[in-house]
Amino acid sequence: MKTKLILACIAVVSLAGCQSTPTPHLDDHFGEAVNQAKALQTINPDASRNTDPVAGIDGNAAKAIVDRYHEGMKKEPAPATIINIGGSLTGENQ
């Protein structure tokens, strides 16, 4: 008798955990913040309708600029200047 009562209580408690709680207020406004943030970050929402080609730098000049940039990244950066006033560089107390 006691075992059946314990099993019944366990069944009731476990089924209560499966119950979904409706959140109509949250569900009605789900995704509005993301959509608002995207809208605020869009400069020109009709940009995809513009068929006018982009005016700017030609391909050869752009390639030269990118190549120069990549060559500059291969160089070692200049050493940092450290101005030490009243402390040690090793972090040890002397």
Residue pairs with C-beta under 8 A, 6 or more apart in sequence:
39 45
57 65
82 89
88 94
